[in-house]
Amino acid sequence: MLIEFTVGNFLSFNEKRTINFEAKGISELKENVVPLEKYKLLRSLVIYGANSSGKSNLIKAIDRMRDIVIDSVKLNDSDELNYSPFLLSTNNENSPTFFEIIYLVADKRFRYGFEYNNYEIVNEWLYSKTGTKKENALFIRTLDGIGVSEIFQEGKGKESSTNNNRLFISLVAQLGGNTSKQVVEWVKGYNVLSGLDHKDYNGFTLRVLHKKLKGYNESLLLFQNLKLGFNDIQISESEFNPLELPSSLPKSVKSKLLKEMTGKTVVSLKTVHNKYDKKGNIIETVLFDADDNESEGTNKIMDLSGPIFDTLILGKVLIIDELDAKLHPLITQQIVHLFNSPITNPNNAQLMFATHDTNLLSSDIFRRDQIWFTEKDQIEQTDLYSLIDFNLPDGTKVRNDANLEKNYIRGRYGAIPFITN
């Protein structure tokens, strides 16, 4: 399970900021907390903030860390790293970007992170901790070299083989290191999605539904519970037909598709609808092509179902930007409930998402430590804070019985647009 993530000097994040899944000692909505032996971790977090306040940049940071870990083994010596520092302050010119993630596997906690610039890994570290024991350094890397501890034997002898622009953890994992491979696989395992471009994961969901993989039955039940207007779904296979390509496609795109798809099988999703006579009696069923005949919101929830249930079944982490886009507030609320409920989330999966949907700002849905805000200051750097830590103007904390939605819209918690008259 994810405990916390820290980012610094990345896009709108200048100074280091941390988002944390550790539950505070408050009494509300205890079912939203996973009560582990040594930790109490939240099942979900929601992030609010004005447009351009940094919500998406936080999610991009988590995604960027994962991409660097995955792509590190593919780099040549001269390849540049994907470096996007904060550009609005002279204090951070040429300073490295900072990423660190802390997570829990069984009873073992890992803390892994690195700092990098355009050309090299500046620092890198891996620590582990079991139970209440002291945290142990497995390896520490600086510009002066890599120090490997005796408890990280898989890294011994590989220090000099690491290029300046490659991560040590990725190299050791590639060479068969067991612990390093587990770290890399955990980082690779969390899913980061866009709530706007849901077609990016349409293929994954189609495969789940077509092959009836784990999550198939749960997806069908979700569609039925949400009453999306159809009775069932059918997955059909057909040979690619170039005549079905839109005439508006640019020639270069059409040429590429013809080259890639000719002779291949296309899988499509169809929804099953009832057809009625004049008296309202069902006389037959009709198949609709989902892309052409269903709403954007319906298509989005169908596309989301694959990653949602893959995450819930495997106990992973799902991170979504703009979850509420195109969705009715009650549907968004139902997705949140799937993660917050121990019944539908027995494997302790976690959800983190950014939204503008203030209907979710309710003490019946979220605890105060589950609600986070992003806000930019006078030099346009992003601050990140939780509702539980927020101090009101009179110095008091936000009460559990406060009208969270009303107070947020009125600006009591910050993180809203400042609109001049």
C-alpha positions in Angstrom: 0.0 0.0 0.0 1.1 3.6 -0.7 2.1 5.5 2.4 3.3 8.8 0.9 4.8 10.5 -2.2 7.0 13.5 -2.2 7.9 15.8 -5.1 10.2 18.8 -5.4 11.4 21.1 -8.2 9.0 19.7 -10.8 6.7 21.8 -13.0 4.7 24.0 -10.5 6.2 22.3 -7.4 9.2 24.4 -6.3 9.8 23.3 -2.7 9.2 19.7 -1.6 5.6 18.8 -1.0 4.2 15.5 0.3 0.8 13.8 0.0 0.2 11.2 2.7 -2.1 8.2 3.1 -1.5 7.7 6.8 -4.8 8.1 8.8 -4.9 10.7 11.6 -6.3 9.9 15.0 -9.9 11.0 14.2 -13.1 9.0 14.8 -15.1 9.5 11.6 -15.7 6.9 8.9 -13.4 4.2 10.3 -14.3 1.9 7.4 -12.3 4.2 5.1 -9.1 3.2 7.0 -7.2 -0.1 6.6 -6.2 -1.0 10.2 -2.9 -2.8 9.7 -0.7 -3.9 12.6 1.7 -1.0 12.6 0.0 1.4 10.2 -3.4 2.9 9.6 -3.7 3.7 5.9 -6.5 5.5 4.0 -8.3 3.7 1.2 -8.6 6.9 -0.9 -7.6 10.6 -1.2 -9.3 13.4 -3.1 -7.5 16.5 -4.3 -9.2 19.9 -4.9 -7.9 23.1 -6.3 -8.4 25.9 -8.8 -7.5 25.4 -12.4 -3.7 25.5 -12.9 -3.1 25.1 -9.1 -1.0 22.0 -9.5 -3.5 19.1 -9.1 -2.5 17.6 -12.5 1.2 18.3 -11.9 1.1 16.2 -8.7 -0.3 13.3 -10.7 2.2 13.9 -13.5 5.0 13.8 -10.9 3.9 10.3 -9.8 3.6 9.2 -13.4 7.0 10.7 -14.3 8.7 8.9 -11.5 7.3 5.6 -12.7 8.3 6.3 -16.3 11.9 7.1 -15.3 12.1 3.8 -13.4 10.6 1.8 -16.3 12.7 3.5 -19.1 16.0 3.7 -17.2 17.3 0.4 -18.5 16.7 1.4 -22.1 18.9 4.6 -22.0 22.2 5.0 -23.8 25.0 7.0 -22.2 24.2 10.2 -24.1 20.4 10.1 -23.7 18.9 13.1 -21.8 16.5 12.5 -18.9 12.9 13.9 -19.0 13.6 16.9 -16.8 10.9 19.5 -16.1 12.0 21.8 -13.2 10.2 24.7 -11.7 11.1 27.6 -14.0 9.8 30.7 -12.1 12.6 31.1 -9.5 16.3 31.8 -9.8 16.9 29.8 -6.6 16.2 26.5 -8.3 18.1 27.0 -11.6 19.8 23.8 -12.5 18.7 22.1 -9.3 17.6 18.5 -9.5 14.0 17.2 -9.4 13.2 15.2 -6.3 10.9 12.1 -6.2 10.4 9.8 -3.3 7.8 7.1 -2.6 7.2 5.2 0.6 5.1 2.1 0.5 4.2 -1.1 2.4 4.4 -4.7 1.3 3.2 -7.1 4.0 4.9 -5.9 7.1 7.9 -4.3 5.3 8.1 -0.6 4.5 10.3 0.6 1.7 11.4 4.2 1.0 12.8 4.7 -2.5 13.7 7.9 -4.2 16.1 9.8 -6.5 17.1 13.2 -7.7 18.0 14.0 -11.3 18.7 16.7 -13.8 18.8 16.8 -17.5 21.8 14.6 -17.8 22.4 12.5 -14.7 21.0 10.9 -11.6 22.4 13.1 -8.8 21.2 11.1 -5.8 19.4 7.8 -5.3 18.5 5.8 -2.2 16.6 2.8 -1.0 15.7 2.1 2.7 13.7 -0.7 4.3 12.1 -1.1 7.6 10.3 -4.1 9.2 7.8 -3.5 12.0 9.1 -1.1 14.6 12.7 -1.8 13.8 15.1 0.9 12.8 15.1 1.9 9.1 18.0 0.3 7.2 19.8 1.8 4.2 20.1 -0.8 1.4 22.1 1.6 -0.9 22.8 5.3 -1.1 24.1 7.0 -4.3 25.6 10.4 -4.7 27.8 12.1 -7.3 30.8 10.6 -5.5 29.6 7.0 -6.0 27.3 4.3 -4.8 27.5 2.8 -1.3 25.9 -0.7 -0.9 25.1 -2.2 2.5 25.8 -5.8 3.5 22.1 -6.5 3.6 21.8 -5.6 -0.1 24.2 -8.2 -1.6 22.4 -8.2 -4.9 23.9 -4.7 -5.5 27.5 -5.6 -4.7 29.9 -5.4 -7.6 27.4 -3.6 -9.8 28.2 -0.1 -8.7 30.7 0.7 -11.5 28.4 -0.7 -14.1 25.8 2.0 -13.6 25.8 4.9 -16.2 25.4 8.4 -14.9 21.9 8.7 -16.4 20.6 5.3 -15.3 19.0 4.3 -12.0 21.0 1.8 -9.9 17.7 0.1 -8.8 16.8 -0.6 -12.4 20.2 -2.0 -13.3 20.3 -4.3 -10.3 16.7 -5.5 -11.1 17.6 -6.1 -14.7 20.6 -8.3 -13.5 18.3 -10.4 -11.4 18.3 -8.7 -8.0 15.3 -9.9 -6.0 14.6 -6.9 -3.8 15.3 -4.4 -6.5 13.0 -6.3 -8.9 10.2 -6.1 -6.3 10.7 -2.4 -5.9 10.7 -1.8 -9.6 7.6 -4.0 -10.1 5.8 -2.1 -7.3 6.5 1.2 -8.9 5.5 -0.1 -12.3 2.3 -1.6 -10.8 0.4 1.6 -9.9 -2.0 2.9 -12.5 -2.1 6.5 -13.5 -5.0 7.5 -15.8 -6.5 10.6 -17.4 -10.2 11.2 -16.8 -10.4 13.2 -20.0 -8.7 10.8 -22.5 -10.4 7.5 -21.4 -9.8 5.9 -24.8 -6.2 5.4 -23.6 -7.2 2.4 -21.5 -10.2 1.3 -23.7 -8.1 -1.5 -25.1 -7.3 -2.9 -21.6 -11.0 -2.9 -20.6 -12.0 -4.5 -24.0 -9.6 -7.3 -23.3 -11.0 -7.9 -19.8 -14.5 -8.0 -21.1 -13.7 -10.0 -24.3 -11.6 -12.7 -22.5 -13.8 -12.6 -19.4 -10.8 -12.0 -17.2 -10.9 -11.1 -13.5 -13.1 -8.0 -13.2 -15.5 -9.1 -16.0 -18.4 -10.0 -13.6 -17.7 -7.0 -11.4 -17.9 -4.7 -14.4 -21.2 -6.1 -15.6 -22.6 -5.7 -12.0 -21.4 -2.1 -11.9 -23.1 -1.3 -15.3 -26.4 -2.9 -14.0 -26.3 -1.0 -10.7 -25.6 2.3 -12.4 -28.6 1.7 -14.8 -26.8 3.0 -17.9 -29.7 2.3 -20.2 -28.6 -1.1 -21.6 -29.3 -4.6 -20.4 -26.1 -6.4 -21.4 -22.9 -6.1 -23.5 -21.6 -8.1 -26.4 -18.0 -8.2 -27.6 -17.7 -8.8 -31.4 -14.6 -9.6 -33.5 -14.3 -8.6 -37.1 -11.6 -8.2 -39.7 -10.3 -4.7 -40.1 -12.3 -2.9 -42.9 -10.4 0.1 -44.4 -13.7 1.4 -45.8 -14.9 2.1 -42.2 -12.1 4.6 -41.6 -13.5 8.2 -41.4 -13.0 10.2 -44.6 -11.9 13.2 -42.5 -8.7 11.4 -41.4 -5.5 13.0 -42.7 -3.8 10.9 -45.4 -0.7 10.3 -43.3 -2.8 8.9 -40.4 -5.0 6.8 -42.7 -1.9 5.4 -44.4 -0.3 4.4 -41.1 -3.6 2.7 -39.9 -3.9 0.8 -43.2 -0.3 -0.4 -42.8 -0.7 -1.4 -39.1 -4.3 -2.9 -39.2 -4.7 -4.6 -42.6 -5.4 -8.3 -42.0 -5.9 -7.9 -38.3 -8.9 -8.5 -36.1 -10.8 -5.6 -34.6 -12.6 -6.0 -31.2 -15.6 -3.8 -30.6 -18.1 -3.4 -27.7 -21.8 -3.3 -28.3 -24.6 -2.6 -25.8 -27.8 -4.6 -25.8 -31.0 -2.5 -25.6 -34.7 -3.5 -25.5 -37.0 -2.6 -28.4 -40.6 -1.9 -27.6 -44.0 -1.9 -29.4 -46.6 0.9 -29.1 -47.9 -0.5 -25.8 -44.4 -0.5 -24.2 -43.9 -4.3 -24.5 -40.5 -5.7 -25.2 -40.5 -7.3 -28.6 -36.8 -7.8 -29.3 -33.3 -6.5 -28.5 -31.1 -4.2 -30.5 -27.3 -3.9 -30.6 -25.8 -0.5 -30.4 -22.2 0.3 -31.2 -21.0 1.8 -27.9 -18.7 4.4 -29.5 -21.3 5.7 -31.8 -24.5 5.4 -29.8 -23.7 5.7 -26.2 -22.9 8.9 -24.3 -19.4 10.1 -23.5 -20.1 9.5 -19.8 -21.4 5.9 -20.5 -18.3 5.1 -22.6 -16.0 6.6 -19.9 -17.5 4.5 -17.1 -17.2 1.4 -19.3 -13.6 2.2 -20.2 -12.8 2.9 -16.5 -14.3 -0.4 -15.3 -11.2 -2.4 -16.4 -8.6 -0.4 -14.4 -11.0 0.0 -11.5 -11.6 -3.7 -10.9 -8.0 -4.7 -11.9 -6.9 -2.4 -9.0 -9.5 -3.6 -6.6 -8.9 -7.3 -7.3 -5.1 -7.1 -7.1 -4.9 -4.6 -4.2 -3.0 -2.0 -6.2 -3.1 1.8 -6.4 -5.2 3.8 -8.9 -4.5 7.4 -9.6 -6.9 9.4 -11.8 -6.8 13.0 -13.0 -10.2 14.7 -13.6 -12.1 11.6 -12.4 -15.4 13.5 -12.5 -15.1 14.7 -16.2 -18.2 13.6 -18.1 -19.6 11.6 -15.1 -22.7 12.4 -13.1 -21.8 13.2 -9.4 -23.6 10.0 -8.2 -21.5 7.8 -10.5 -18.3 9.4 -9.2 -19.6 8.9 -5.7 -20.2 5.2 -6.5 -16.6 4.7 -7.7 -15.3 6.3 -4.5 -17.6 4.0 -2.5 -16.1 0.9 -4.2 -12.7 1.8 -2.8 -13.8 3.1 0.6 -15.9 0.1 1.5 -14.1 -2.9 3.0 -16.8 -5.1 1.4 -16.0 -4.1 -2.2 -12.4 -3.5 -1.4 -11.2 -6.5 0.7 -7.7 -6.4 -0.8 -7.0 -2.9 0.4 -6.6 -1.2 -3.0 -6.2 2.6 -2.9 -7.6 5.4 -5.0 -6.2 8.9 -5.4 -7.9 11.4 -7.7 -8.2 15.1 -8.6 -11.6 16.6 -9.1 -13.7 19.8 -9.2 -16.8 17.9 -8.1 -17.7 19.6 -4.8 -20.7 17.2 -4.3 -18.1 14.8 -2.9 -17.0 17.3 -0.2 -19.1 15.6 2.5 -18.3 14.1 5.8 -20.5 11.2 4.8 -18.0 10.3 2.0 -14.6 11.4 3.2 -12.7 11.9 6.4 -11.0 15.2 6.9 -7.6 13.5 6.4 -8.7 12.2 3.0 -9.3 15.7 1.5 -6.3 17.6 0.1 -5.9 20.9 -1.7 -3.5 22.5 -4.1 -3.0 26.2 -4.2 -0.4 28.5 -5.8 1.3 31.3 -3.8 2.5 34.7 -5.0 5.5 33.3 -7.0 3.2 30.7 -8.6 4.6 27.6 -6.8 2.1 24.9 -5.7 1.4 24.3 -2.0 -0.2 21.0 -1.0 -2.1 20.6 2.3 -4.9 18.4 3.8 -8.1 19.6 5.4 -7.2 18.0 8.7 -4.0 20.2 9.0 -5.7 23.4 7.8 -5.9 26.2 10.3 -9.0 28.5 10.1 -8.5 32.3 10.5 -9.2 32.1 14.2 -6.5 29.4 14.7 -8.9 26.5 15.1 -9.1 23.3 13.1 -12.0 22.3 10.7 -14.7 20.5 12.6 -16.1 17.2 11.4 -19.7 18.6 11.4 -18.8 21.6 9.2 -20.5 22.1 5.9 -17.4 21.2 3.9 -18.8 22.0 0.4 -20.3 25.3 1.4 -17.2 26.5 3.2 -14.9 25.4 0.4 -16.9 27.3 -2.2 -16.9 30.4 0.1 -13.1 30.2 0.2 -12.6 29.3 3.8 -10.1 26.5 3.0 -8.4 28.3 0.1 -7.6 26.5 -3.2 -10.3 28.2 -5.2 -10.1 30.5 -8.2 -9.5 34.2 -7.5 -11.9 35.9 -9.9 -11.7 39.7 -10.3 -14.8 41.7 -10.8 
